[in-house]
Amino acid sequence: MKSPIKIGLIQALGLGVYISIVASIIQNGEKLFGPINNFWGPILFLTLFSFSVLICGFIALGYPVRLFWIKKNPDLAIKIVAYTTAFLFIFLLVIFGFLLF
């Protein structure tokens, strides 16, 4: 079994990659889809947002939920969620650092 630190890092990296892809789609939305000046724009954005919440939840919580409910190992599940959160926070600080300097 891998350590919870490694699993947390892998999950945080997966989230970072997924978030980067979605951010790229949002940033280049007009280039990809053209201008959307009717009610379809907000519908598409909210659908993408909802889908992203589900994907991020699956990436960050899928394995810990399995550990918690199926494997009956809540301590490891909580550690993995904590490490994933910590690594995401570190990534956030690094991004802010790049933006500030």
C-alpha positions in Angstrom: 0.0 0.0 0.0 1.3 3.5 -0.8 1.7 6.1 1.8 -1.1 8.6 2.4 1.3 11.4 1.5 1.9 9.9 -1.9 -1.8 9.3 -2.5 -2.6 12.8 -1.4 0.0 14.2 -3.7 -1.2 12.2 -6.7 -4.8 13.2 -6.1 -3.8 16.9 -5.7 -1.8 16.7 -9.0 -4.7 15.1 -10.7 -6.9 17.9 -9.5 -4.4 20.5 -10.6 -4.3 19.0 -14.1 -8.1 18.8 -14.4 -8.5 22.3 -13.1 -5.9 23.6 -15.6 -7.8 21.9 -18.4 -11.1 23.4 -17.4 -9.6 26.8 -16.9 -8.1 26.6 -20.4 -11.5 25.7 -21.8 -13.1 28.6 -20.0 -10.4 31.1 -21.0 -10.6 30.1 -24.6 -14.4 29.6 -24.7 -15.1 32.3 -27.3 -12.4 31.0 -29.6 -13.6 27.4 -29.3 -17.4 28.0 -29.3 -17.8 31.6 -30.6 -19.7 34.3 -28.7 -22.8 33.1 -26.9 -25.1 36.0 -26.3 -28.2 34.1 -25.2 -29.3 31.9 -22.3 -27.2 29.0 -23.6 -24.0 30.6 -22.2 -25.0 30.5 -18.6 -26.5 27.0 -19.0 -23.3 25.7 -20.5 -21.2 27.4 -17.8 -23.3 26.0 -15.0 -23.3 22.5 -16.5 -19.5 22.6 -16.9 -19.3 23.9 -13.3 -21.5 21.1 -12.0 -19.7 18.4 -13.9 -16.4 19.8 -12.6 -17.6 19.6 -9.0 -18.5 15.9 -9.6 -15.1 15.1 -11.2 -13.1 16.9 -8.5 -15.1 15.2 -5.8 -14.5 11.8 -7.5 -10.7 12.6 -7.8 -10.3 13.8 -4.3 -12.8 11.7 -2.4 -13.3 8.5 -4.4 -10.5 6.5 -2.9 -11.0 7.8 0.7 -14.7 7.0 0.6 -13.8 3.5 -0.5 -11.3 3.2 2.3 -13.8 4.6 4.8 -16.9 2.6 3.9 -15.7 -0.6 2.2 -12.2 -1.2 3.7 -13.3 0.1 7.1 -10.2 2.2 7.5 -11.4 5.7 8.4 -8.0 6.9 9.9 -6.3 6.4 6.5 -9.1 7.9 4.6 -9.0 11.1 6.8 -5.2 11.3 6.4 -5.5 11.1 2.6 -8.1 13.8 2.5 -6.0 16.0 4.8 -2.9 15.5 2.7 -4.8 16.2 -0.5 -6.1 19.4 1.0 -2.6 20.4 2.2 -1.0 19.8 -1.2 -3.8 21.8 -2.9 -3.2 24.6 -0.5 0.6 24.5 -1.3 -0.2 24.6 -5.0 -2.5 27.6 -4.4 0.4 29.4 -2.5 2.8 28.6 -5.4 0.3 30.0 -7.9 -0.2 33.2 -5.9 3.6 33.5 -5.6 4.0 33.3 -9.4 1.2 35.9 -9.8 2.7 38.3 -7.3 6.3 38.2 -8.6 
